[in-house]
C-alpha cells in the first residue's frame, strides 16, 4: 500500500487526492487529507464570496473525493507551526507528503500610512465575511462614507461588490451573523476600485465586472478620459492597423465603454431604499503613494497620476490626486508563507521544486512534494490546480517503488493523538454542518457559518448523527 498525506484540503489538495485515486499504476493507495482548520474546502469555503453560489457549489465535487473510502479527512492538524507537527515528523508517518498549503499572505503596498486604523488587506475583509475562524467576529466598522479598494483583480471586484450590495440580498447566503449585522448598518455609499495601470491590464474577468452593473441600488461610474489614456482602447474600436486584443480584454473594454458612455450603469434603485445612491467608481492610471490621516485614522489616499510609458508599463506624470476614504482595502495579490521545516524561496514565495518534487539544497527530496499556489505562485483559476496536481502526482508515482520500501505508520491518526493532537475527522465535519444548519434555522435563514474556533471545535466534538 502507498500511504500519502496531502496537507491542505482546498482545491489543490483535493485534486491531488483525486489524481491519486484515479491513477492505475499503484492500485492500492491510502490518502489522508490534513488541514489546519477543522473544516474542509480551503478557499472555496473561506475565499469565495457568499453571493457566488455557483462557484461555492464546487464543494459538492470536492466532497465526493473526500468521502471516498480510500480518503480520510484529518482536520485540526497544523503542520510546521509551534502547535502542530513538523514536516520531518510527518514524513515518519507516510510514504509521501504533498504540501498544498496555498499562498495565504497578502502583498503590502509599502507606502506611508498603510498601518493606520481603517487600512486593511482585502484578504482580511474576505476572511471576515467568509467566517474564517482566525478572524472570527472581529468587527469591521463600516461607518465609512467612502471606501477605496486598491487593485483591479477579481478579489478587488468581490470586496467592492459586497460593500455595495444590499445586506438584505445576503441574508439568503451563509454569511455569518456579525458580518451581516455590520453590512446592514453600513454607511458606505461610495466605493472606488483603483488600478495603477489601464483597463486593458486589469485582471478581473468580464463576468465579475458585469456583476457590478447588475447590483440593485448601485451605480457604476467610469471616467471616459481614463479609458482614452489606454492605447488598447483605440484598438478595441477595430481601427485600421490596430493590434488584435485578447478576448477578455476586448470584452472588458466593451463593458467599460458602455458604462462611460451612459454616464454610469445601475439598475433597480427603489425610491427611498436604504441603499439608494451607492456608487462604484472604477479608476485607472492612479498609483497609491500615501494613506492620509485625520484623527488617528485613515482619511484618504494620495495617488500619483500615471500614464502609459510606451513599453507596456506606466510612468508618473508628476500630478497627484487625493481621494477621500475612511476605509482602504488593498487587493494587490497574494504570496506564499514559509512553512517551518520546508525549503522556501522568499523572492518567489514558493517552495523550490522540479515537477512538484521538493528540492533541498538543489536535490529532489524523495517523499516530499508540492502542488497548488505554494508550488507555482498565486496564478490561475481554481481549475488550474487540477493539471498542477496531476503533474505532481505523476512525479510521486514515478518514485512510488522506492517510496514504498520505506516504513509508514499503520495508523497515523493514532500516532498524531499520542503526540497530543486532536484530529477532527469527517464525522466531526458533518457535525459542524449540522450545527450550522441548526444555527441558520434559528435565525430564519439557510445554513449560517460558525465563525470562531471554539464554536467549530465544540460542534465537531458533538458527533451525534
GUZA-385553 format. One record per residue (C-alpha): residue in one letter; x negated, y negated, z. Coordinates in nm, 3 decimals. Each point is the difference from the previous one (the first is absolute). Layout:
% residues N
PAPA, A, X, Y, Z
...
This chain:
% residues 465
PAPA, X, 0.000, 0.000, 0.000
PAPA, X, -0.114, -0.353, -0.083
PAPA, X, 0.082, -0.231, 0.293
PAPA, X, 0.015, -0.370, -0.088
PAPA, X, 0.072, -0.310, 0.206
PAPA, X, 0.136, -0.304, -0.183
PAPA, X, -0.039, -0.317, 0.207
PAPA, X, 0.283, -0.236, -0.088
PAPA, X, 0.364, 0.078, -0.084
PAPA, X, 0.064, -0.278, -0.250
PAPA, X, 0.032, 0.064, -0.374
PAPA, X, -0.371, 0.075, -0.056
PAPA, X, -0.004, 0.250, 0.287
PAPA, X, 0.322, 0.173, -0.100
PAPA, X, -0.101, 0.012, -0.367
PAPA, X, -0.326, 0.161, 0.111
PAPA, X, 0.195, 0.263, 0.193
PAPA, X, 0.226, 0.052, -0.301
PAPA, X, -0.295, 0.050, -0.235
PAPA, X, -0.138, 0.264, 0.238
PAPA, X, 0.334, 0.181, 0.002
PAPA, X, 0.041, -0.008, -0.377
PAPA, X, -0.345, 0.131, -0.095
PAPA, X, -0.055, 0.370, -0.070
PAPA, X, -0.377, 0.041, 0.047
PAPA, X, 0.033, 0.054, 0.374
PAPA, X, 0.346, 0.147, 0.062
PAPA, X, -0.023, 0.018, 0.381
PAPA, X, -0.012, -0.360, 0.128
PAPA, X, 0.102, -0.156, 0.331
PAPA, X, 0.026, -0.378, 0.018
PAPA, X, 0.032, -0.214, 0.311
PAPA, X, 0.099, -0.360, -0.076
PAPA, X, -0.125, -0.215, 0.288
PAPA, X, 0.109, -0.355, 0.078
PAPA, X, -0.084, -0.252, 0.271
PAPA, X, 0.371, -0.088, 0.019
PAPA, X, 0.272, 0.238, 0.120
PAPA, X, 0.187, -0.069, -0.325
PAPA, X, -0.083, 0.110, -0.356
PAPA, X, 0.001, -0.181, -0.338
PAPA, X, -0.255, -0.276, 0.066
PAPA, X, 0.058, -0.311, -0.210
PAPA, X, 0.325, 0.139, -0.142
PAPA, X, 0.147, -0.033, 0.351
PAPA, X, -0.204, -0.299, 0.119
PAPA, X, -0.086, -0.193, -0.315
PAPA, X, 0.297, 0.016, -0.237
PAPA, X, 0.247, -0.284, 0.054
PAPA, X, 0.326, 0.111, 0.166
PAPA, X, 0.208, -0.123, -0.294
PAPA, X, -0.196, 0.214, -0.247
PAPA, X, 0.208, 0.308, 0.061
PAPA, X, -0.092, 0.172, -0.326
PAPA, X, -0.371, -0.006, 0.082
PAPA, X, 0.068, 0.101, 0.360
PAPA, X, 0.187, 0.303, -0.134
PAPA, X, -0.342, 0.136, -0.098
PAPA, X, 0.000, 0.131, 0.357
PAPA, X, 0.228, 0.279, -0.122
PAPA, X, -0.263, 0.142, -0.236
PAPA, X, -0.274, -0.042, 0.261
PAPA, X, 0.223, 0.177, 0.248
PAPA, X, 0.030, 0.303, -0.229
PAPA, X, -0.377, 0.047, 0.014
PAPA, X, -0.023, -0.047, 0.376
PAPA, X, 0.278, 0.256, 0.057
PAPA, X, -0.182, 0.270, -0.199
PAPA, X, -0.078, 0.297, 0.223
PAPA, X, -0.370, -0.027, -0.087
PAPA, X, -0.014, -0.359, 0.127
PAPA, X, 0.006, -0.123, 0.359
PAPA, X, 0.053, -0.365, 0.088
PAPA, X, -0.214, -0.100, 0.299
PAPA, X, 0.081, -0.352, 0.115
PAPA, X, -0.138, -0.207, 0.290
PAPA, X, -0.357, 0.111, -0.078
PAPA, X, -0.251, -0.279, -0.042
PAPA, X, -0.320, 0.079, -0.186
PAPA, X, -0.321, -0.193, 0.049
PAPA, X, 0.127, -0.225, 0.278
PAPA, X, -0.086, 0.000, 0.370
PAPA, X, 0.319, 0.185, 0.091
PAPA, X, -0.002, 0.242, -0.291
PAPA, X, -0.214, 0.272, -0.148
PAPA, X, -0.326, -0.068, -0.181
PAPA, X, -0.058, 0.113, -0.360
PAPA, X, -0.275, 0.231, 0.128
PAPA, X, 0.233, 0.176, 0.243
PAPA, X, 0.280, 0.013, -0.255
PAPA, X, -0.236, 0.175, -0.241
PAPA, X, -0.039, 0.276, 0.260
PAPA, X, 0.369, 0.089, -0.031
PAPA, X, 0.050, 0.018, -0.379
PAPA, X, -0.183, 0.117, -0.310
PAPA, X, 0.054, -0.343, -0.156
PAPA, X, 0.127, -0.343, 0.101
PAPA, X, 0.141, -0.251, -0.249
PAPA, X, 0.018, -0.359, 0.126
PAPA, X, 0.293, -0.198, -0.144
PAPA, X, -0.004, -0.288, 0.248
PAPA, X, 0.082, -0.283, -0.240
PAPA, X, -0.118, -0.361, 0.023
PAPA, X, 0.164, -0.148, 0.307
PAPA, X, -0.185, -0.332, 0.040
PAPA, X, 0.105, -0.318, -0.175
PAPA, X, -0.243, -0.235, -0.172
PAPA, X, -0.059, -0.336, 0.163
PAPA, X, 0.017, -0.339, -0.169
PAPA, X, -0.316, -0.117, 0.181
PAPA, X, 0.120, -0.361, 0.022
PAPA, X, 0.017, -0.239, 0.299
PAPA, X, 0.317, 0.033, 0.205
PAPA, X, 0.072, 0.358, -0.101
PAPA, X, 0.019, 0.104, 0.366
PAPA, X, 0.262, -0.258, 0.098
PAPA, X, 0.330, 0.117, 0.150
PAPA, X, 0.247, 0.038, -0.284
PAPA, X, -0.264, 0.149, -0.233
PAPA, X, 0.025, 0.375, -0.052
PAPA, X, -0.089, 0.272, -0.244
PAPA, X, 0.284, 0.120, -0.218
PAPA, X, -0.099, 0.348, 0.120
PAPA, X, 0.103, -0.092, 0.354
PAPA, X, 0.329, -0.148, -0.118
PAPA, X, 0.078, 0.312, -0.206
PAPA, X, -0.087, 0.222, 0.298
PAPA, X, 0.233, -0.209, 0.219
PAPA, X, 0.307, 0.030, -0.219
PAPA, X, -0.086, 0.366, -0.073
PAPA, X, -0.011, 0.087, 0.374
PAPA, X, -0.364, 0.113, 0.010
PAPA, X, -0.063, 0.095, 0.366
PAPA, X, -0.337, -0.178, 0.009
PAPA, X, 0.196, -0.326, -0.044
PAPA, X, 0.317, 0.104, 0.181
PAPA, X, 0.246, -0.276, 0.077
PAPA, X, -0.278, -0.262, 0.004
PAPA, X, 0.212, -0.292, -0.119
PAPA, X, -0.048, -0.213, -0.307
PAPA, X, 0.157, -0.331, 0.093
PAPA, X, 0.172, -0.093, -0.323
PAPA, X, 0.072, -0.355, 0.112
PAPA, X, -0.214, -0.133, -0.287
PAPA, X, 0.175, -0.213, -0.259
PAPA, X, -0.258, 0.077, -0.268
PAPA, X, -0.213, 0.310, -0.053
PAPA, X, -0.299, 0.048, -0.230
PAPA, X, -0.090, 0.345, -0.130
PAPA, X, -0.352, -0.001, -0.144
PAPA, X, -0.038, 0.261, -0.272
PAPA, X, 0.186, 0.101, -0.315
PAPA, X, 0.029, 0.378, 0.027
PAPA, X, 0.293, 0.223, 0.089
PAPA, X, -0.066, -0.030, 0.374
PAPA, X, 0.027, -0.380, -0.026
PAPA, X, 0.327, 0.034, -0.190
PAPA, X, 0.131, 0.251, 0.256
PAPA, X, -0.059, -0.224, 0.302
PAPA, X, 0.137, -0.305, -0.181
PAPA, X, 0.312, 0.195, -0.092
PAPA, X, 0.056, 0.114, 0.359
PAPA, X, -0.041, -0.358, 0.125
PAPA, X, 0.248, -0.128, -0.258
PAPA, X, 0.253, 0.285, 0.017
PAPA, X, 0.306, -0.039, 0.219
PAPA, X, -0.027, 0.210, 0.315
PAPA, X, 0.353, 0.129, -0.057
PAPA, X, -0.124, 0.190, -0.305
PAPA, X, -0.267, 0.170, 0.213
PAPA, X, 0.246, 0.138, 0.256
PAPA, X, 0.060, 0.301, -0.222
PAPA, X, -0.374, 0.085, 0.002
PAPA, X, -0.215, 0.157, 0.272
PAPA, X, -0.164, -0.331, 0.096
PAPA, X, -0.054, 0.000, 0.380
PAPA, X, 0.224, -0.197, 0.236
PAPA, X, -0.253, -0.266, 0.101
PAPA, X, -0.093, -0.079, -0.359
PAPA, X, 0.363, -0.016, -0.111
PAPA, X, 0.082, -0.235, 0.288
PAPA, X, -0.291, -0.227, -0.089
PAPA, X, 0.099, -0.004, -0.366
PAPA, X, 0.360, -0.084, 0.097
PAPA, X, -0.129, -0.300, 0.197
PAPA, X, -0.259, -0.100, -0.261
PAPA, X, -0.025, -0.371, -0.088
PAPA, X, -0.218, 0.062, -0.305
PAPA, X, 0.146, -0.184, -0.298
PAPA, X, -0.298, -0.026, -0.233
PAPA, X, -0.250, 0.269, -0.096
PAPA, X, -0.304, -0.078, -0.216
PAPA, X, -0.179, 0.286, -0.177
PAPA, X, -0.340, -0.135, -0.102
PAPA, X, -0.281, 0.134, -0.218
PAPA, X, -0.339, -0.151, -0.079
PAPA, X, 0.015, 0.115, -0.361
PAPA, X, 0.268, -0.007, -0.267
PAPA, X, 0.318, 0.203, -0.043
PAPA, X, -0.158, 0.226, -0.262
PAPA, X, -0.242, 0.123, 0.269
PAPA, X, 0.262, 0.060, 0.267
PAPA, X, 0.021, 0.358, 0.123
PAPA, X, 0.373, 0.033, 0.062
PAPA, X, 0.216, 0.225, -0.215
PAPA, X, 0.286, -0.139, -0.206
PAPA, X, 0.255, 0.199, 0.199
PAPA, X, -0.119, -0.156, 0.327
PAPA, X, -0.004, -0.345, -0.159
PAPA, X, 0.354, 0.026, -0.134
PAPA, X, 0.129, 0.102, 0.342
PAPA, X, -0.081, -0.350, 0.127
PAPA, X, 0.241, -0.152, -0.251
PAPA, X, 0.276, 0.240, 0.104
PAPA, X, 0.000, -0.095, 0.371
PAPA, X, 0.337, -0.136, 0.111
PAPA, X, -0.041, -0.338, 0.165
PAPA, X, -0.347, -0.071, -0.138
PAPA, X, -0.136, -0.195, -0.296
PAPA, X, -0.332, 0.061, -0.176
PAPA, X, -0.189, -0.311, -0.115
PAPA, X, -0.294, 0.004, -0.244
PAPA, X, -0.198, -0.307, -0.110
PAPA, X, -0.025, 0.008, -0.383
PAPA, X, -0.320, -0.207, 0.009
PAPA, X, -0.174, 0.276, 0.199
PAPA, X, 0.113, 0.261, -0.250
PAPA, X, -0.133, -0.214, -0.285
PAPA, X, -0.349, 0.000, 0.154
PAPA, X, -0.031, 0.375, -0.062
PAPA, X, -0.154, 0.076, -0.343
PAPA, X, 0.217, 0.313, -0.019
PAPA, X, 0.314, -0.212, 0.019
PAPA, X, -0.038, -0.108, -0.364
PAPA, X, -0.087, 0.356, -0.098
PAPA, X, 0.336, 0.109, 0.141
PAPA, X, 0.162, -0.221, -0.263
PAPA, X, -0.151, 0.218, -0.272
PAPA, X, -0.182, -0.293, -0.160
PAPA, X, -0.225, 0.074, -0.301
PAPA, X, -0.340, 0.125, 0.111
PAPA, X, 0.112, 0.071, 0.358
PAPA, X, -0.137, 0.318, 0.153
PAPA, X, 0.254, 0.271, 0.092
PAPA, X, 0.085, 0.012, 0.369
PAPA, X, 0.049, 0.307, 0.220
PAPA, X, 0.369, 0.085, 0.018
PAPA, X, 0.032, -0.076, 0.374
PAPA, X, -0.162, -0.342, -0.045
PAPA, X, 0.228, -0.085, -0.289
PAPA, X, 0.309, 0.105, 0.197
PAPA, X, -0.109, -0.196, 0.308
PAPA, X, -0.058, -0.314, -0.206
PAPA, X, 0.340, 0.038, -0.160
PAPA, X, 0.165, 0.013, 0.343
PAPA, X, -0.198, -0.299, 0.126
PAPA, X, 0.069, -0.196, -0.319
PAPA, X, 0.374, 0.056, 0.043
PAPA, X, -0.007, -0.124, 0.357
PAPA, X, -0.206, -0.309, -0.082
PAPA, X, 0.225, -0.090, -0.295
PAPA, X, 0.313, 0.038, 0.212
PAPA, X, -0.142, -0.213, 0.280
PAPA, X, 0.021, 0.297, 0.233
PAPA, X, 0.178, 0.334, 0.021
PAPA, X, 0.249, 0.118, 0.254
PAPA, X, 0.334, 0.166, 0.042
PAPA, X, 0.279, 0.049, 0.244
PAPA, X, -0.047, -0.296, 0.236
PAPA, X, 0.324, -0.020, 0.187
PAPA, X, 0.104, -0.350, 0.111
PAPA, X, -0.066, -0.039, 0.369
PAPA, X, -0.215, 0.314, 0.010
PAPA, X, -0.266, 0.000, 0.272
PAPA, X, -0.250, 0.094, -0.268
PAPA, X, 0.104, -0.271, -0.248
PAPA, X, -0.283, -0.203, -0.141
PAPA, X, -0.287, 0.242, 0.056
PAPA, X, -0.268, -0.055, -0.262
PAPA, X, -0.287, 0.218, -0.118
PAPA, X, -0.271, -0.202, -0.174
PAPA, X, -0.248, 0.188, -0.217
PAPA, X, -0.321, -0.202, -0.019
PAPA, X, -0.318, 0.061, -0.202
PAPA, X, -0.353, -0.139, -0.033
PAPA, X, -0.026, -0.088, 0.370
PAPA, X, -0.285, 0.130, 0.217
PAPA, X, 0.038, -0.019, 0.381
PAPA, X, -0.283, -0.192, 0.165
PAPA, X, 0.138, -0.075, 0.346
PAPA, X, 0.296, 0.069, 0.225
PAPA, X, 0.117, -0.326, 0.155
PAPA, X, 0.084, -0.037, 0.368
PAPA, X, 0.253, -0.198, 0.199
PAPA, X, 0.073, 0.054, 0.367
PAPA, X, -0.227, 0.305, 0.016
PAPA, X, 0.184, 0.184, -0.278
PAPA, X, -0.007, 0.033, -0.376
PAPA, X, 0.164, -0.300, -0.166
PAPA, X, -0.099, 0.052, -0.362
PAPA, X, -0.254, 0.121, -0.253
PAPA, X, -0.247, -0.214, -0.194
PAPA, X, -0.056, 0.134, -0.350
PAPA, X, -0.261, -0.089, -0.258
PAPA, X, 0.152, -0.037, -0.344
PAPA, X, -0.169, 0.242, -0.243
PAPA, X, -0.003, 0.032, -0.377
PAPA, X, -0.107, 0.273, -0.246
PAPA, X, -0.378, 0.004, -0.054
PAPA, X, 0.018, 0.158, -0.347
PAPA, X, -0.162, 0.323, 0.119
PAPA, X, 0.296, 0.166, 0.173
PAPA, X, -0.052, -0.174, 0.332
PAPA, X, 0.084, -0.338, 0.148
PAPA, X, -0.191, -0.312, 0.100
PAPA, X, 0.084, -0.267, 0.254
PAPA, X, 0.121, -0.329, -0.146
PAPA, X, -0.089, -0.216, 0.299
PAPA, X, 0.367, -0.063, 0.079
PAPA, X, 0.184, 0.124, 0.308
PAPA, X, 0.359, 0.059, 0.104
PAPA, X, 0.144, 0.052, 0.349
PAPA, X, 0.302, 0.225, 0.042
PAPA, X, 0.201, -0.016, 0.321
PAPA, X, 0.035, 0.335, 0.177
PAPA, X, 0.058, 0.113, 0.356
PAPA, X, -0.053, 0.365, -0.104
PAPA, X, -0.284, 0.123, -0.220
PAPA, X, -0.030, 0.362, -0.116
PAPA, X, -0.308, 0.112, -0.191
PAPA, X, 0.051, 0.281, -0.251
PAPA, X, -0.336, 0.005, -0.175
PAPA, X, -0.072, 0.372, 0.011
PAPA, X, -0.095, 0.292, 0.221
PAPA, X, -0.328, 0.165, 0.082
PAPA, X, -0.102, 0.327, 0.158
PAPA, X, -0.105, 0.028, 0.363
PAPA, X, -0.300, 0.201, 0.114
PAPA, X, 0.092, 0.327, 0.167
PAPA, X, -0.263, 0.072, 0.269
PAPA, X, -0.186, 0.315, -0.095
PAPA, X, 0.048, -0.039, -0.375
PAPA, X, -0.235, -0.185, -0.236
PAPA, X, 0.135, -0.334, -0.117
PAPA, X, -0.084, -0.252, -0.269
PAPA, X, 0.080, -0.340, 0.159
PAPA, X, -0.022, -0.183, -0.332
PAPA, X, 0.253, 0.219, -0.183
PAPA, X, 0.198, 0.086, 0.312
PAPA, X, -0.002, 0.369, -0.094
PAPA, X, -0.167, 0.327, 0.099
PAPA, X, -0.284, 0.087, -0.242
PAPA, X, 0.091, 0.305, -0.205
PAPA, X, -0.038, 0.187, -0.327
PAPA, X, 0.330, 0.128, -0.142
PAPA, X, 0.139, -0.006, 0.355
PAPA, X, -0.295, 0.173, 0.170
PAPA, X, -0.126, -0.216, 0.288
PAPA, X, -0.362, -0.105, -0.038
PAPA, X, -0.227, -0.007, 0.304
PAPA, X, -0.333, -0.164, -0.079
PAPA, X, 0.080, 0.046, -0.367
PAPA, X, 0.062, 0.376, 0.031
PAPA, X, 0.346, 0.164, -0.022
PAPA, X, 0.115, 0.111, 0.345
PAPA, X, 0.158, 0.338, -0.054
PAPA, X, 0.340, 0.020, 0.166
PAPA, X, 0.064, -0.378, 0.014
PAPA, X, 0.213, -0.172, -0.265
PAPA, X, 0.193, -0.322, -0.060
PAPA, X, 0.307, -0.097, -0.202
PAPA, X, 0.211, -0.313, -0.039
PAPA, X, -0.101, -0.357, 0.074
PAPA, X, -0.288, 0.096, 0.230
PAPA, X, -0.143, 0.181, -0.304
PAPA, X, 0.062, -0.248, -0.282
PAPA, X, 0.097, -0.326, 0.170
PAPA, X, 0.347, -0.161, 0.022
PAPA, X, 0.093, 0.034, -0.365
PAPA, X, 0.288, 0.151, -0.195
PAPA, X, 0.356, 0.080, 0.097
PAPA, X, 0.135, 0.284, 0.216
PAPA, X, -0.007, 0.241, -0.294
PAPA, X, -0.371, -0.069, -0.058
PAPA, X, -0.072, 0.207, 0.311
PAPA, X, 0.117, 0.317, -0.172
PAPA, X, -0.280, 0.019, -0.259
PAPA, X, -0.249, -0.122, 0.261
PAPA, X, 0.101, 0.286, 0.231
PAPA, X, -0.024, 0.256, -0.281
PAPA, X, -0.359, -0.101, -0.075
PAPA, X, -0.097, 0.038, 0.365
PAPA, X, 0.176, 0.335, 0.035
PAPA, X, -0.179, 0.125, -0.315
PAPA, X, -0.333, -0.078, 0.171
PAPA, X, 0.114, 0.171, 0.320
PAPA, X, 0.110, 0.314, -0.186
PAPA, X, -0.332, 0.013, -0.185
PAPA, X, -0.165, 0.016, 0.343
PAPA, X, 0.254, 0.244, 0.148
PAPA, X, -0.213, 0.315, -0.021
PAPA, X, -0.274, -0.160, 0.207
PAPA, X, 0.245, -0.174, 0.235
PAPA, X, 0.184, 0.319, 0.098
PAPA, X, -0.325, 0.160, 0.111
PAPA, X, 0.007, -0.241, 0.291
PAPA, X, 0.199, 0.070, 0.316
PAPA, X, 0.325, -0.192, 0.050
PAPA, X, 0.221, -0.002, 0.309
PAPA, X, 0.284, 0.251, 0.001
PAPA, X, 0.228, -0.253, 0.172
PAPA, X, -0.129, -0.357, -0.041
PAPA, X, 0.300, -0.148, 0.183
PAPA, X, -0.076, 0.204, 0.310
PAPA, X, -0.356, -0.133, -0.007
PAPA, X, 0.124, -0.359, -0.040
PAPA, X, 0.220, 0.049, 0.305
PAPA, X, -0.294, 0.138, 0.199
PAPA, X, -0.186, -0.317, -0.094
PAPA, X, 0.276, -0.201, 0.170
PAPA, X, 0.193, -0.109, -0.309
PAPA, X, 0.379, 0.025, -0.030
PAPA, X, 0.099, 0.081, -0.357
PAPA, X, 0.345, -0.090, -0.128
PAPA, X, 0.108, 0.272, -0.242
PAPA, X, 0.282, -0.001, -0.255
PAPA, X, 0.265, 0.078, 0.261
PAPA, X, -0.109, -0.311, 0.187
PAPA, X, 0.036, -0.210, -0.314
PAPA, X, 0.350, 0.142, -0.058
PAPA, X, 0.083, -0.103, 0.356
PAPA, X, -0.118, -0.355, -0.078
PAPA, X, 0.225, -0.002, -0.306
PAPA, X, 0.298, 0.102, 0.213
PAPA, X, -0.079, -0.267, 0.256
PAPA, X, -0.018, -0.267, -0.272
PAPA, X, 0.333, 0.116, -0.144
PAPA, X, 0.158, -0.017, 0.347
PAPA, X, -0.145, -0.348, 0.055
PAPA, X, 0.148, -0.116, -0.328
PAPA, X, 0.343, 0.144, 0.084
PAPA, X, -0.002, -0.184, 0.332
PAPA, X, -0.060, -0.325, -0.192
PAPA, X, 0.257, 0.068, -0.269
PAPA, X, -0.274, 0.050, -0.258
PAPA, X, -0.177, 0.281, -0.183
PAPA, X, -0.323, 0.140, 0.149
PAPA, X, -0.206, -0.272, 0.171
PAPA, X, -0.373, 0.046, 0.054
PAPA, X, -0.147, 0.030, 0.348
PAPA, X, -0.279, -0.257, 0.011
PAPA, X, -0.212, 0.088, 0.304
PAPA, X, -0.238, 0.281, 0.091
PAPA, X, 0.177, 0.087, 0.324
PAPA, X, 0.338, 0.030, -0.170
PAPA, X, -0.136, 0.213, -0.284
PAPA, X, -0.186, 0.239, 0.229
PAPA, X, 0.296, 0.031, 0.236
PAPA, X, 0.224, 0.086, -0.293
PAPA, X, -0.256, 0.249, -0.135
PAPA, X, -0.017, 0.186, 0.330
PAPA, X, 0.381, 0.036, 0.007
PAPA, X, -0.003, 0.278, -0.258
PAPA, X, 0.352, 0.125, 0.059
PAPA, X, 0.162, 0.089, -0.327
